[in-house]
Amino acid sequence: MERIAVIGAILENPQQCQKVFNDTVSAFKDIIKGRTGIPFNEEDMAVISLILKGELDEINALTGKLGNIHGVTVKTAVSKGSE
């Protein structure tokens, strides 16, 4: 069953981790419905939100891959869905 989800990501020192982050997100382009990014240059950080629609396994796989990137912190909220 497909779910709607939002991933919130904070990239610390984005110059070092942004390419890997973007490459990982690109690999899941089929489930990504929207993306917003805001740079915080003074703090050397960026905040990115991803809106997804996909199977729970796909959402969890993307969350896990992003969370394993050095300098990236992620949190995910997933719809409960209906049975």
MARROKE-208875 format. One record per residue: residue number from 1; x, y, z of N, C-alpha, C in turn; residue in one letter. Coordinates in steps of 0.2 Angstrom, whole numbers, plus 5000, padded with zeros to 4 digits. Example, Ala and Ser with C-alpha at 12.3 -4.5 7.8 and 13.67 -1.06 7.14 Angstrom:
MARROKE-208875
<num 1; n_x 5066; n_y 4972; n_z 5039; ca_x 5062; ca_y 4978; ca_z 5039; c_x 5066; c_y 4984; c_z 5039; residu a>
<num 2; n_x 5064; n_y 4989; n_z 5035; ca_x 5068; ca_y 4995; ca_z 5036; c_x 5064; c_y 5000; c_z 5039; residu s>
end
This chain:
MARROKE-208875
<num 1; n_x 5004; n_y 4994; n_z 5000; ca_x 5000; ca_y 5000; ca_z 5000; c_x 5004; c_y 5006; c_z 5000; residu m>
<num 2; n_x 5003; n_y 5011; n_z 4996; ca_x 5007; ca_y 5017; ca_z 4995; c_x 5005; c_y 5022; c_z 5001; residu e>
<num 3; n_x 5010; n_y 5025; n_z 5003; ca_x 5009; ca_y 5030; ca_z 5009; c_x 5012; c_y 5037; c_z 5006; residu r>
<num 4; n_x 5009; n_y 5042; n_z 5010; ca_x 5012; ca_y 5049; ca_z 5009; c_x 5017; c_y 5050; c_z 5015; residu i>
<num 5; n_x 5023; n_y 5053; n_z 5013; ca_x 5028; ca_y 5054; ca_z 5018; c_x 5031; c_y 5061; c_z 5017; residu a>
<num 6; n_x 5034; n_y 5063; n_z 5022; ca_x 5039; ca_y 5069; ca_z 5022; c_x 5045; c_y 5067; c_z 5025; residu v>
<num 7; n_x 5051; n_y 5069; n_z 5022; ca_x 5057; ca_y 5068; ca_z 5025; c_x 5060; c_y 5075; c_z 5026; residu i>
<num 8; n_x 5062; n_y 5076; n_z 5032; ca_x 5066; ca_y 5082; ca_z 5034; c_x 5073; c_y 5081; c_z 5035; residu g>
<num 9; n_x 5077; n_y 5084; n_z 5031; ca_x 5084; ca_y 5083; ca_z 5032; c_x 5088; c_y 5089; c_z 5033; residu a>
<num 10; n_x 5093; n_y 5089; n_z 5038; ca_x 5098; ca_y 5094; ca_z 5039; c_x 5105; c_y 5092; c_z 5037; residu i>
<num 11; n_x 5107; n_y 5096; n_z 5033; ca_x 5114; ca_y 5095; ca_z 5030; c_x 5119; c_y 5100; c_z 5033; residu l>
<num 12; n_x 5123; n_y 5097; n_z 5038; ca_x 5129; ca_y 5101; ca_z 5041; c_x 5135; c_y 5101; c_z 5036; residu e>
<num 13; n_x 5138; n_y 5107; n_z 5035; ca_x 5143; ca_y 5107; ca_z 5030; c_x 5141; c_y 5104; c_z 5023; residu n>
<num 14; n_x 5136; n_y 5107; n_z 5020; ca_x 5133; ca_y 5105; ca_z 5014; c_x 5138; c_y 5104; c_z 5008; residu p>
<num 15; n_x 5143; n_y 5108; n_z 5008; ca_x 5148; ca_y 5107; ca_z 5003; c_x 5151; c_y 5100; c_z 5003; residu q>
<num 16; n_x 5151; n_y 5097; n_z 5008; ca_x 5154; ca_y 5090; ca_z 5009; c_x 5149; c_y 5085; c_z 5008; residu q>
<num 17; n_x 5143; n_y 5086; n_z 5009; ca_x 5138; ca_y 5080; ca_z 5008; c_x 5133; c_y 5081; c_z 5003; residu c>
<num 18; n_x 5132; n_y 5087; n_z 5000; ca_x 5127; ca_y 5088; ca_z 4996; c_x 5127; c_y 5084; c_z 4989; residu q>
<num 19; n_x 5132; n_y 5082; n_z 4987; ca_x 5133; ca_y 5078; ca_z 4981; c_x 5130; c_y 5071; c_z 4982; residu k>
<num 20; n_x 5132; n_y 5068; n_z 4987; ca_x 5130; ca_y 5061; ca_z 4989; c_x 5123; c_y 5062; c_z 4991; residu v>
<num 21; n_x 5120; n_y 5067; n_z 4994; ca_x 5113; ca_y 5067; ca_z 4996; c_x 5109; c_y 5068; c_z 4989; residu f>
<num 22; n_x 5111; n_y 5072; n_z 4985; ca_x 5107; ca_y 5073; ca_z 4978; c_x 5107; c_y 5067; c_z 4974; residu n>
<num 23; n_x 5113; n_y 5063; n_z 4974; ca_x 5113; ca_y 5057; ca_z 4970; c_x 5109; c_y 5052; c_z 4973; residu d>
<num 24; n_x 5108; n_y 5052; n_z 4980; ca_x 5104; ca_y 5047; ca_z 4983; c_x 5097; c_y 5048; c_z 4982; residu t>
<num 25; n_x 5095; n_y 5055; n_z 4982; ca_x 5088; ca_y 5057; ca_z 4981; c_x 5086; c_y 5055; c_z 4973; residu v>
<num 26; n_x 5091; n_y 5056; n_z 4969; ca_x 5090; ca_y 5055; ca_z 4962; c_x 5088; c_y 5048; c_z 4960; residu s>
<num 27; n_x 5091; n_y 5043; n_z 4964; ca_x 5090; ca_y 5036; ca_z 4963; c_x 5083; c_y 5034; c_z 4965; residu a>
<num 28; n_x 5079; n_y 5039; n_z 4969; ca_x 5072; ca_y 5037; ca_z 4971; c_x 5067; c_y 5042; c_z 4968; residu f>
<num 29; n_x 5069; n_y 5045; n_z 4962; ca_x 5065; ca_y 5050; ca_z 4959; c_x 5058; c_y 5048; c_z 4958; residu k>
<num 30; n_x 5057; n_y 5042; n_z 4957; ca_x 5050; ca_y 5039; ca_z 4955; c_x 5045; c_y 5040; c_z 4961; residu d>
<num 31; n_x 5047; n_y 5041; n_z 4967; ca_x 5043; ca_y 5042; ca_z 4973; c_x 5043; c_y 5049; c_z 4975; residu i>
<num 32; n_x 5047; n_y 5053; n_z 4973; ca_x 5048; ca_y 5060; ca_z 4975; c_x 5043; c_y 5064; c_z 4972; residu i>
<num 33; n_x 5038; n_y 5068; n_z 4975; ca_x 5033; ca_y 5072; ca_z 4972; c_x 5035; c_y 5079; c_z 4973; residu k>
<num 34; n_x 5039; n_y 5081; n_z 4978; ca_x 5041; ca_y 5088; ca_z 4979; c_x 5047; c_y 5088; c_z 4983; residu g>
<num 35; n_x 5051; n_y 5094; n_z 4982; ca_x 5057; ca_y 5095; ca_z 4986; c_x 5058; c_y 5103; c_z 4987; residu r>
<num 36; n_x 5060; n_y 5105; n_z 4993; ca_x 5061; ca_y 5111; ca_z 4995; c_x 5068; c_y 5112; c_z 4999; residu t>
<num 37; n_x 5072; n_y 5116; n_z 4997; ca_x 5078; ca_y 5117; ca_z 5001; c_x 5079; c_y 5124; c_z 5003; residu g>
<num 38; n_x 5082; n_y 5125; n_z 5009; ca_x 5083; ca_y 5132; ca_z 5011; c_x 5091; c_y 5132; c_z 5014; residu i>
<num 39; n_x 5095; n_y 5136; n_z 5011; ca_x 5102; ca_y 5136; ca_z 5013; c_x 5102; c_y 5141; c_z 5020; residu p>
<num 40; n_x 5106; n_y 5139; n_z 5024; ca_x 5108; ca_y 5143; ca_z 5030; c_x 5115; c_y 5144; c_z 5030; residu f>
<num 41; n_x 5117; n_y 5149; n_z 5025; ca_x 5125; ca_y 5150; ca_z 5024; c_x 5128; c_y 5152; c_z 5030; residu n>
<num 42; n_x 5125; n_y 5156; n_z 5035; ca_x 5129; ca_y 5159; ca_z 5040; c_x 5130; c_y 5153; c_z 5045; residu e>
<num 43; n_x 5126; n_y 5148; n_z 5045; ca_x 5127; ca_y 5142; ca_z 5050; c_x 5131; c_y 5136; c_z 5046; residu e>
<num 44; n_x 5132; n_y 5137; n_z 5040; ca_x 5135; ca_y 5132; ca_z 5036; c_x 5131; c_y 5125; c_z 5036; residu d>
<num 45; n_x 5124; n_y 5127; n_z 5035; ca_x 5119; ca_y 5121; ca_z 5035; c_x 5114; c_y 5122; c_z 5029; residu m>
<num 46; n_x 5110; n_y 5117; n_z 5028; ca_x 5105; ca_y 5117; ca_z 5023; c_x 5099; c_y 5113; c_z 5026; residu a>
<num 47; n_x 5093; n_y 5115; n_z 5025; ca_x 5087; ca_y 5111; ca_z 5027; c_x 5083; c_y 5109; c_z 5021; residu v>
<num 48; n_x 5082; n_y 5103; n_z 5020; ca_x 5078; ca_y 5101; ca_z 5014; c_x 5072; c_y 5096; c_z 5016; residu i>
<num 49; n_x 5067; n_y 5097; n_z 5013; ca_x 5061; ca_y 5093; ca_z 5014; c_x 5059; c_y 5090; c_z 5008; residu s>
<num 50; n_x 5058; n_y 5083; n_z 5008; ca_x 5056; ca_y 5079; ca_z 5003; c_x 5049; c_y 5076; c_z 5004; residu l>
<num 51; n_x 5044; n_y 5077; n_z 4999; ca_x 5037; ca_y 5074; ca_z 4999; c_x 5037; c_y 5068; c_z 4995; residu i>
<num 52; n_x 5035; n_y 5063; n_z 4998; ca_x 5035; ca_y 5056; ca_z 4994; c_x 5028; c_y 5053; c_z 4994; residu l>
<num 53; n_x 5028; n_y 5049; n_z 4989; ca_x 5022; ca_y 5044; ca_z 4988; c_x 5025; c_y 5038; c_z 4986; residu k>
<num 54; n_x 5024; n_y 5033; n_z 4990; ca_x 5027; ca_y 5026; ca_z 4989; c_x 5026; c_y 5021; c_z 4994; residu g>
<num 55; n_x 5028; n_y 5015; n_z 4992; ca_x 5028; ca_y 5009; ca_z 4997; c_x 5032; c_y 5011; c_z 5003; residu e>
<num 56; n_x 5030; n_y 5008; n_z 5009; ca_x 5034; ca_y 5009; ca_z 5015; c_x 5041; c_y 5007; c_z 5015; residu l>
<num 57; n_x 5042; n_y 5001; n_z 5011; ca_x 5049; ca_y 4999; ca_z 5011; c_x 5053; c_y 5004; c_z 5007; residu d>
<num 58; n_x 5051; n_y 5007; n_z 5002; ca_x 5054; ca_y 5012; ca_z 4998; c_x 5056; c_y 5018; c_z 5002; residu e>
<num 59; n_x 5051; n_y 5020; n_z 5006; ca_x 5052; ca_y 5026; ca_z 5010; c_x 5057; c_y 5025; c_z 5015; residu i>
<num 60; n_x 5057; n_y 5019; n_z 5018; ca_x 5062; ca_y 5017; ca_z 5023; c_x 5069; c_y 5017; c_z 5020; residu n>
<num 61; n_x 5069; n_y 5014; n_z 5014; ca_x 5075; ca_y 5013; ca_z 5011; c_x 5079; c_y 5020; c_z 5010; residu a>
<num 62; n_x 5075; n_y 5025; n_z 5007; ca_x 5078; ca_y 5031; ca_z 5006; c_x 5080; c_y 5035; c_z 5012; residu l>
<num 63; n_x 5075; n_y 5034; n_z 5018; ca_x 5077; ca_y 5037; ca_z 5024; c_x 5084; c_y 5034; c_z 5027; residu t>
<num 64; n_x 5084; n_y 5028; n_z 5026; ca_x 5090; ca_y 5024; ca_z 5029; c_x 5097; c_y 5027; c_z 5025; residu g>
<num 65; n_x 5096; n_y 5027; n_z 5019; ca_x 5102; ca_y 5029; ca_z 5014; c_x 5104; c_y 5036; c_z 5016; residu k>
<num 66; n_x 5099; n_y 5040; n_z 5016; ca_x 5101; ca_y 5047; ca_z 5018; c_x 5104; c_y 5048; c_z 5025; residu l>
<num 67; n_x 5101; n_y 5044; n_z 5030; ca_x 5103; ca_y 5045; ca_z 5037; c_x 5110; c_y 5042; c_z 5037; residu g>
<num 68; n_x 5113; n_y 5038; n_z 5033; ca_x 5119; ca_y 5035; ca_z 5033; c_x 5125; c_y 5040; c_z 5030; residu n>
<num 69; n_x 5122; n_y 5045; n_z 5027; ca_x 5127; ca_y 5050; ca_z 5024; c_x 5130; c_y 5054; c_z 5030; residu i>
<num 70; n_x 5137; n_y 5055; n_z 5030; ca_x 5140; ca_y 5059; ca_z 5035; c_x 5138; c_y 5066; c_z 5035; residu h>
<num 71; n_x 5136; n_y 5069; n_z 5040; ca_x 5134; ca_y 5076; ca_z 5040; c_x 5126; c_y 5077; c_z 5039; residu g>
<num 72; n_x 5123; n_y 5072; n_z 5038; ca_x 5115; ca_y 5072; ca_z 5037; c_x 5111; c_y 5069; c_z 5042; residu v>
<num 73; n_x 5106; n_y 5073; n_z 5045; ca_x 5102; ca_y 5071; ca_z 5050; c_x 5095; c_y 5071; c_z 5047; residu t>
<num 74; n_x 5091; n_y 5065; n_z 5047; ca_x 5085; ca_y 5065; ca_z 5044; c_x 5079; c_y 5062; c_z 5049; residu v>
<num 75; n_x 5073; n_y 5065; n_z 5048; ca_x 5067; ca_y 5062; ca_z 5052; c_x 5062; c_y 5062; c_z 5046; residu k>
<num 76; n_x 5058; n_y 5056; n_z 5047; ca_x 5052; ca_y 5055; ca_z 5043; c_x 5046; c_y 5054; c_z 5046; residu t>
<num 77; n_x 5041; n_y 5057; n_z 5043; ca_x 5034; ca_y 5056; ca_z 5045; c_x 5030; c_y 5053; c_z 5040; residu a>
<num 78; n_x 5026; n_y 5047; n_z 5041; ca_x 5023; ca_y 5043; ca_z 5036; c_x 5015; c_y 5043; c_z 5038; residu v>
<num 79; n_x 5011; n_y 5044; n_z 5033; ca_x 5004; ca_y 5043; ca_z 5034; c_x 5002; c_y 5036; c_z 5036; residu s>
<num 80; n_x 4997; n_y 5036; n_z 5040; ca_x 4995; ca_y 5029; ca_z 5043; c_x 4992; c_y 5025; c_z 5037; residu k>
<num 81; n_x 4989; n_y 5028; n_z 5032; ca_x 4986; ca_y 5024; ca_z 5027; c_x 4980; c_y 5021; c_z 5029; residu g>
<num 82; n_x 4976; n_y 5017; n_z 5024; ca_x 4970; ca_y 5014; ca_z 5026; c_x 4970; c_y 5007; c_z 5023; residu s>
<num 83; n_x 4967; n_y 5003; n_z 5027; ca_x 4967; ca_y 4995; ca_z 5025; c_x 4961; c_y 4993; c_z 5022; residu e>
end
